[in-house]
Amino acid sequence: MEEFNTFESILTRAIALEEEAYNLYSEAAAAANSGPIRDRLEELAQIELAHKAKLQEITSGSVRWAIRRSKAEPVADLRLSDHLVGGSLDPDAGFQDVLLFAAGRERAAHEFYLAMGELVEDSLHKSLFEMLATEELRHKVLIEKTYEELVYQDF
């Protein structure tokens, strides 16, 4: 595991992860053979870009402001994708594979922010990482609800 010695080093890594996810979804969207899949991948890319922007604002602004600005509603993890195997962003991947891949990425981001929250001592920084973890969980739930509505009904 990478070593994170400062709050700033954690934020730098988090920004890099959001940019990585943005690039991954953007490239997959450009290569997708299906219009609906391309649209969903582009939507996911924009979500990651917005997260990157939020993290960049935090590095140059107030942590309290970012936490206050975020929605405080609790999110219940559906855990639907936690039990499903698969996931791919290959150009010929089906909607199910794309959604499973995306849900897995969001789960990993959620776990990353939870782990980073455990590494910092400052309660304000802990709150920030909890807020970011909740946002990633919110994205995972959105993807899982889409999966449930559009894929699960076929079974």
N, C-alpha and C positions, 0 to 999 in steps of 0.2 A: 504494500500500500504506500502511496505517496506520503511524504511527510509535510504536514502543514504546521508551521511554527507561529504564524500570525494570522489575525483576522483577514488582513489584506491578501495573504497568500491563498487563503480559502476562497475569497471572492474572485481572485484572479483565475483560480482553477474552475470555479463555478461558471464564470463568463466563458471560459474556453469550452466547457462542456455544452453550454447553450449554443455557442457558435457551431460546434461540431454537429449537434443535433439539427440545427438549421440547415447546414450544408448537406447533411445526410438526406433529410426530407426533401430539400430542393432538388438535389441530383436525382433522387428516386422519382420525384414528380416529373421531371423532364424526360425520364426514360420510360415512364409508365405507359402501357398500351391501352389503358382504360380511362375514359374521361372521369367517371366518378372517383376512381382511385386517385387519379392525378389531382382532382379538386381537394380531396381529403388530405393528401400529402402536402399540398400547398398551404392548406389551412393549418396543419401541424407545424409547418415551417414558420409561418407567421407567429404562431404562439411562442415558439422558441425564440424568435427574433425579439418579441416583446419582453420575454424574460431577460434576455441579454441586456436590453435597454434599461430595464428596471435595475438590474445588478450594476450597470454602469452608473446609473443615477445615484445608487447607494454609495459607490466608491467616491463620488464627488459631492455628496450631500449628506443629509441627516438620516441616520438609521431610524430614528423615532418617526420621522415623516413617512418613510417607506412602510413601516409597520402599521401606522395609523391609517394609511391610505388603502391598505389591503383589507379585503373582506375577512371578517372574523367568524363567519359561519363555520361550524364543524362539518367535516366531510366523513361520511361512512364509506369505508373501502368495500366495494362489492366483491373483491377477490375473485372475480370470474376468470380473468386471464391467468391468475396464479396457478390454476389447475389445468390449463390447456397447453398443449405442446405445439410448437410450430412458430411461424413468424418469419417473414422475409420481405425484403424490398426489391427483389429481382424485378426486372421489367415485366415479366409475365406473371408475377405473383397475383393471386386473387385478393379480393377485398378482405377475406378472413385473415390471410397471412399478413397483410399490411396492418390491419388493426391489432393483431396479436404482437407484431413487432413493436408497434408504437406503444402499446400498453406496457410491454416489457421495458422499453426505454423510460417511460414515465415512472414505473415502479423503481427502476435503478436510480433515477434522479431523486425520487422521494427518499429512498434509503440513504443516498449520498448526503442530502441535507440533514437528515436525522443524525447521521454519524458526525457530521461537522458540528452540529449543535452540542454533541457530547464532548467535543474537543475544546470548546471555548469556555472560559470561566465567567466572562461578563454576562450578566443576565439579559442585557439589551441585545447582545449578539446572539445569545441563545434564542431569544424571542424572534429575531430575524430569521434564523435558520428553521425554526419551527413554522414560521409563516411561509417560507419558501417550500418546505416539505409539504405543507398543506396545499399549496398551489399545485405542486406536481401531482399530488394525490387527486386533486380536483380534475386535472387533465386526464389522469388514468381512468377515473370514474366516467368522465365524458366519453372516452373511447370505448369503455366497456358497455356503457348504455347504448352506444351506436352499434356495437357488436351484437348486443342482445336484441335490438330492434331490427337490424338488417340481416344478420347472419343466423342467429339462434332460431329465429322463426322458421327457417328452412328445415329444421330437424323434426 
